[in-house]
Amino acid sequence: MRDDGAGPPGAGVTGVVLEVEEFAVHDGPGIRTVVFLKGCPLRCTWCHNPEAITFGPQRLAGHEPRVVGVRTDVATLAARVLRFERLLVESGGGVTFSGGEPMAQARFLVAAAGVLRPLHVAVETSAHVAPAVFARVVAAVDLVMVDVKHTDPEIHRRHTGRDNALVLENVRQLVAGTTPFVVRVPLIPGVNDDPANLERTARLVAGAPALRGVELLPYNTMAPAKYARAGRVFRPGFDTTRPPRVDPTVFERYDIPCEVL
């Protein structure tokens, strides 16, 4: 269930967790535990986690049917994550909340972030949430990894189901703020990998004091195999056989560090 992030964090706050991945190395600095929260308001045509879209527990079909998504409370989640607290701290790592869209469960996320201190807390987000919710979560974490899928509102709507007005407003919050952030661009062939879009993305964040860099994520070709199990039909609307154009020099011209993951 989505919430607005209001209310005091603490005992009794629950959320729906898709899965917990331990010993991750591409979701923030150091070694990390990644908590995937269930539910997302977007319908990206390239989504590589279709099982994360719905907000409640869901049965996946296949030879071994299983239910994904478990409602849990903050204390239970914290106990699991903190088993490896020493390793995470010594590696310079921590915990990352991903999804789905983790900010759609803002109250749970903020409460968990508070309990998990002194771990470094990061969030991976599409930024398609109300600006007040976005600000509340940003204030509770140490690092924001924000997707900028496209700078054009109509292309964004065509491929995600929503325009990018909220995303751009929230990215501007980060640009004007002090919380460290990374821009992530999922490179989709023929959708957003053109130089003009990447340059507009660079201009959007260039010069931001808290910007740590840009990460380019080429399209995940393994995604379509997941759709049938999640009861969905894969309709990409782009050429999945064509590799995306990968050009970090667009960002480097704006003195923005850029890494291809």
N, C-alpha and C positions, 0 to 999 in steps of 0.2 A: 504494500500500500504506500502510495506517495505521501509525503508530508511536507510542511513548509519550513521545517527547521526550528519552529518555535517551541518554547517549553524548556524547563531545566533538564540538562542531561543527568543521567544517574541510573539508579536501580530501577528495574522495570521497563527500561527502554529496549525494544526489540526490533529486529530487522530480518529480512530474508536474504540469506547468504547462498550464492550459487555454489561456490567452492573456495577453498583456501589452498593457495600454491606456495610451497615453501622453497627456499633457496633459489629465488629468482634473481636475475642479474641485469635485466633490461627495463626495469620499472622504477628507476630512481637510483641514487648512489648506493654502492656497497651491495651486500647480500640482503635480500628483502623477503618478507612474507607478503604475498599479494592476496588481499581479500576481495573477491569478486561479489559484488552485490547485485541482486536480481532486479530487472526492470529498466526499461529505457523508453523515453518518449519519441525517439527518432526511429525511422525505418530506413536505414542506409542500405542502398542497393548492393553494397559490397560487405555488409556485416559479416564478420567472421565468428560471432558468438550468437547465432540465432536463438540458442537455448536461454540466453540472458534477457531476451526482450520482454517477456511477460513478467508481471510483478509478483506472482505467487508461485508456489511449488508446481512443477509440471512433470508429467510422465513422458519420457522419451521412448519412441518406438524402436524396433529392431530385434535382433536375435536375443538380446538380453535387455528387455525393457527395464527402465529404472526411473525413479523420481529424482529430479534435480531441484534444488531450492529448499532450504530448511530455515524455518523461523527460529531464531536464537536470540538470547539476550546478550547485553554488553559483557557481563561478567564471564559468560561461557566462552565468548569469542576471545576475550582478553587472556583467559587462562590458556587457550590453545596457542595464541601468538607468543605469549611471554615464556613459553617453554624454552625458546631459543633466544631469549633476551641478550644473554652475554655474547653469543656469536654475532647477533645482528649489530649490537653496539660496537664490538671490537672491529667489525669489518667496515664501520662507517655507514652501515645500512639502517634498516628499520622496517616499517610496514607501509604498504601502499594500498589504497582503496581504489578499486577499478570496477568494471561492470560489463554490460549494462551501463547505466548512468548512476554512479554512486551518490551524486547530489540529490537524486530523486528520493533517497532515504536520508535526508540531511540530519534529522534529529539523531538517528542511530549513529551516523558517521561522526558527528560532533561529540556525542557522548563517548563513543569508543576512543576517539582521538585523545580525549582528556584522561581516560583510564590507562591508556597505553604509554603515557609519558613515563620515563624520559626518552622513549624511542623516537627517532626521526619519523615523522608522519607525512606521507605524500598522498595526493589524489590525482587520478587520471579522469578527465572529464571532457564531455562534449561542449560544456558551458551553455547548454540549452536548458537553463533554469531561470527562475525569477532573479533579478539582480540582488534583491535583499537576501535570498537564500545563498546565492553565490558568495556574497560578501561575508556571510556568517561562517560558511565552511572555510573560506580562504583564511579568515582570522584564526581558525582552529588548527591549521596545518602548517608544515614547514616548507612545502614545495607543491606547486600546482603544475601538472602536465596537461596542457589544454590542446584539444584538437581544433585546428582551423581547416575545415574540410573544403570550403570554397568561399571566396570573397564576393561572388555574385549571388544575390538573394534568390533569383529564379532558378539558377542551376542548383543551388543548395536545396531549394524546395523540391525540385524534380528528383533529386537523388537521395533525399533524407525524409521527405514528407513535410518539412517545415522550412520557413525561410531562416536567414541567419541573423535577424535583428537582435535577438537575445545574445547570441554568441558574440557578435561584434561589441555590443555594449559591455558584456562581461570581460572580454579581452581588454577593452579600454580601461576597465577597473584595474586590471593587472599592470597595464602599462603605466598608470598613474600611481600605483601603490608600491609597497616595499617588500611584499612576499615574493621570494624567488619563484620564477616560473620558467617552464620550457614549452615551446610551441611544437606540437606534433602535427605533421601533415601526412595523412594516409594517401600515398600516391596511387591514384586510380587512372588507368590508361584511357586517354581521351576525355576524361572528366575534369581533372584538376591539375594535370601534370604539365600544362603549357606554361611557357615562360611568363606570359602576362599575368596569370593568376598567382604564380609564385612571387613575382615582383610586387604585386599588390599586398600579398601576405607579408613580405619583408618590410614594406613601407609602413604597414599597420603597427609593427612592433619595434621598428628600428629606433635605437636610442633609449629604450626603456631601461632605467637603472637596474631593475630587478631581473631582467631577462638573462637567462643562463645559456640560451642557445636554441637551435631548431633541430628537430629530429625528423628525418624523412623515413617513412615506413612503406616500402613497396607493397602493392596489393598481395594479399595472402591467397594463393591459388588453391589451398586446401579447403577453403571455406564452403564451397558448394556441397560437399559430401555431408555436411551436418544438417542440411535443411530438412530432408525427408524425415529424419528422426524427430525433429522439433515440430513436425506437422506443417511445414511451410514449403512454398515453392520458390526456388531460386530464379529471380527475374532480374538479372544484373543491369540491363540497359546500356552495356558497354562491351567492348571486345575483350573477353577474358583471356584470349590467346595472345594478345599483344602485351609485351612487357611495358611497364610505365617508363616514361622519360625521367631519368634521375639526374638532376643538375644542382649540386650544392653551391655552385659558384654564384647563383643568383643571390643567395643570402650572404655569401662571403663578400660580395661587392658592397654590402651595407654594414660590413664589419660585424656580422652576426655569425658566431661559431655554428657550424652545421655538421651533423653526423648522419650517416645512412645506417639504419638498423636492419 
